Amino acid sequence: MPGQAEDRVLGPFRSRRPKPTKLSHRPLCTKVTAWLKRWWSPEEIARRLRLDYPDDPMMQVSHETIYQSIFVEGRGELRRELHRCLRTGRAKRRPRSRTETRGSIPNKVIISDRPAEAEDRAIPGHWEGDLIIGTKNRSAVGTLVERTTRYLLLLHLPDGREAEKVSRAMRRAIRRLPAELRRTITWDQGKELSCHEQFTIDTGIQVYFCDPHSPWQRGTNENTNGLLRQYMPKGEDLSVYSAADLRRIEHSLNGRPRKALEIHDTIREARRGSCDDRLNPPAASWSHVAGKRQHRLSSSRTVVGQRPGLRRVIPAQRMG
């Protein structure tokens, strides 16, 4: 019949009545909003709802539905400003599969080819490296962390983070090391180390690259970069830090007690014998005065101040 034929042809193109979402149920929406304001993640909220309302499907929602309701315009169940309650604080969702736009690295050697001795941390001399980036991506500081001793070297990059400049700064830092501490370097996929072949020829140190989007393969470096943000907070212009400033930060962080080093006496001895006694500059302290960083040389114990101006209010409760 003509009507049936028309339905078959035009059916896929006709707009369908929108299906109500789970969060259009007011009690559920109220509960989710309250927990978001207490900084609970959507995963924590979805898990808690299943525990509190096991027999009530109207009071259960997936974490993906919560994310969609926050990020996708036009849904309206959760206010758009609730994105500030998420840990990332992003107003837009980052796509999970991103096209690699940072360029290719010629003849790179992947991390699976790295010697086994680097993996078990039994022998010092294997390093992990990366860059920390300043505000608007206009400045950077390089970091090198030794896997066994957690010893830190900072790379001063006052003229930019192009490959040749990063390679030159790494060569300067490596010259400070004794021969037994120059074995390998593991880097991420950044093109700032695209000159790795020439670097290996000049220094004899083989560079290995992590798999794409796998920061856990440089876990020691990632952890240290997080500690460095106490000294160089996100959003700052890192070009204001001189080479002398970076050496003071190195000394301060290398002098801090580290949980991993408290466990093994052999690692502490290796840290003191191989790194600290040979490489440390004169003792320095790093403090914050009236919101501005000031440096002073001192023979006393390093005291690390807190970041000034931190005004975040911690909610009274949060899931464990």
ChimeraX attribute file (.defattr): number of C-alpha atoms within 10 A of each C-alpha:
attribute: neighborCount
match mode: 1-to-1
recipient: residues
	/A:1	5
	/A:2	7
	/A:3	7
	/A:4	9
	/A:5	10
	/A:6	10
	/A:7	12
	/A:8	10
	/A:9	10
	/A:10	9
	/A:11	12
	/A:12	9
	/A:13	8
	/A:14	9
	/A:15	7
	/A:16	8
	/A:17	6
	/A:18	6
	/A:19	6
	/A:20	9
	/A:21	12
	/A:22	19
	/A:23	23
	/A:24	15
	/A:25	13
	/A:26	12
	/A:27	12
	/A:28	16
	/A:29	17
	/A:30	15
	/A:31	14
	/A:32	24
	/A:33	20
	/A:34	11
	/A:35	18
	/A:36	20
	/A:37	15
	/A:38	17
	/A:39	21
	/A:40	21
	/A:41	21
	/A:42	20
	/A:43	14
	/A:44	16
	/A:45	23
	/A:46	20
	/A:47	15
	/A:48	14
	/A:49	19
	/A:50	16
	/A:51	11
	/A:52	11
	/A:53	12
	/A:54	11
	/A:55	10
	/A:56	10
	/A:57	11
	/A:58	13
	/A:59	21
	/A:60	22
	/A:61	22
	/A:62	15
	/A:63	16
	/A:64	12
	/A:65	15
	/A:66	23
	/A:67	17
	/A:68	13
	/A:69	20
	/A:70	23
	/A:71	21
	/A:72	13
	/A:73	10
	/A:74	9
	/A:75	16
	/A:76	13
	/A:77	18
	/A:78	20
	/A:79	13
	/A:80	16
	/A:81	11
	/A:82	16
	/A:83	20
	/A:84	14
	/A:85	17
	/A:86	18
	/A:87	10
	/A:88	9
	/A:89	11
	/A:90	12
	/A:91	15
	/A:92	10
	/A:93	13
	/A:94	8
	/A:95	7
	/A:96	6
	/A:97	6
	/A:98	8
	/A:99	7
	/A:100	10
	/A:101	7
	/A:102	10
	/A:103	11
	/A:104	12
	/A:105	16
	/A:106	12
	/A:107	9
	/A:108	17
	/A:109	17
	/A:110	16
	/A:111	18
	/A:112	11
	/A:113	9
	/A:114	18
	/A:115	12
	/A:116	10
	/A:117	12
	/A:118	19
	/A:119	14
	/A:120	10
	/A:121	15
	/A:122	14
	/A:123	17
	/A:124	24
	/A:125	24
	/A:126	27
	/A:127	28
	/A:128	25
	/A:129	24
	/A:130	22
	/A:131	22
	/A:132	18
	/A:133	19
	/A:134	18
	/A:135	14
	/A:136	9
	/A:137	12
	/A:138	12
	/A:139	20
	/A:140	22
	/A:141	22
	/A:142	19
	/A:143	23
	/A:144	27
	/A:145	26
	/A:146	24
	/A:147	25
	/A:148	24
	/A:149	27
	/A:150	25
	/A:151	23
	/A:152	23
	/A:153	24
	/A:154	20
	/A:155	23
	/A:156	27
	/A:157	23
	/A:158	16
	/A:159	11
	/A:160	15
	/A:161	23
	/A:162	14
	/A:163	15
	/A:164	17
	/A:165	18
	/A:166	24
	/A:167	21
	/A:168	15
	/A:169	16
	/A:170	23
	/A:171	16
	/A:172	13
	/A:173	15
	/A:174	17
	/A:175	11
	/A:176	12
	/A:177	15
	/A:178	13
	/A:179	10
	/A:180	11
	/A:181	17
	/A:182	19
	/A:183	18
	/A:184	21
	/A:185	23
	/A:186	26
	/A:187	26
	/A:188	23
	/A:189	24
	/A:190	17
	/A:191	17
	/A:192	21
	/A:193	25
	/A:194	21
	/A:195	19
	/A:196	25
	/A:197	17
	/A:198	12
	/A:199	19
	/A:200	16
	/A:201	10
	/A:202	10
	/A:203	14
	/A:204	13
	/A:205	18
	/A:206	18
	/A:207	23
	/A:208	21
	/A:209	25
	/A:210	20
	/A:211	15
	/A:212	10
	/A:213	11
	/A:214	11
	/A:215	15
	/A:216	12
	/A:217	18
	/A:218	20
	/A:219	13
	/A:220	19
	/A:221	26
	/A:222	19
	/A:223	13
	/A:224	17
	/A:225	21
	/A:226	13
	/A:227	13
	/A:228	17
	/A:229	13
	/A:230	13
	/A:231	20
	/A:232	20
	/A:233	15
	/A:234	14
	/A:235	11
	/A:236	14
	/A:237	17
	/A:238	22
	/A:239	17
	/A:240	10
	/A:241	15
	/A:242	13
	/A:243	14
	/A:244	12
	/A:245	16
	/A:246	17
	/A:247	20
	/A:248	22
	/A:249	24
	/A:250	20
	/A:251	24
	/A:252	20
	/A:253	21
	/A:254	19
	/A:255	15
	/A:256	12
	/A:257	9
	/A:258	13
	/A:259	8
	/A:260	12
	/A:261	16
	/A:262	11
	/A:263	10
	/A:264	10
	/A:265	10
	/A:266	14
	/A:267	20
	/A:268	18
	/A:269	14
	/A:270	15
	/A:271	20
	/A:272	15
	/A:273	11
	/A:274	19
	/A:275	21
	/A:276	17
	/A:277	10
	/A:278	12
	/A:279	15
	/A:280	16
	/A:281	13
	/A:282	11
	/A:283	16
	/A:284	22
	/A:285	20
	/A:286	22
	/A:287	17
	/A:288	16
	/A:289	11
	/A:290	8
	/A:291	11
	/A:292	9
	/A:293	13
	/A:294	12
	/A:295	15
	/A:296	11
	/A:297	12
	/A:298	12
	/A:299	10
	/A:300	9
	/A:301	12
	/A:302	18
	/A:303	13
	/A:304	16
	/A:305	14
	/A:306	12
	/A:307	16
	/A:308	12
	/A:309	8
	/A:310	7
	/A:311	6
	/A:312	6
	/A:313	6
	/A:314	9
	/A:315	9
	/A:316	6
	/A:317	10
	/A:318	12
	/A:319	11
	/A:320	5
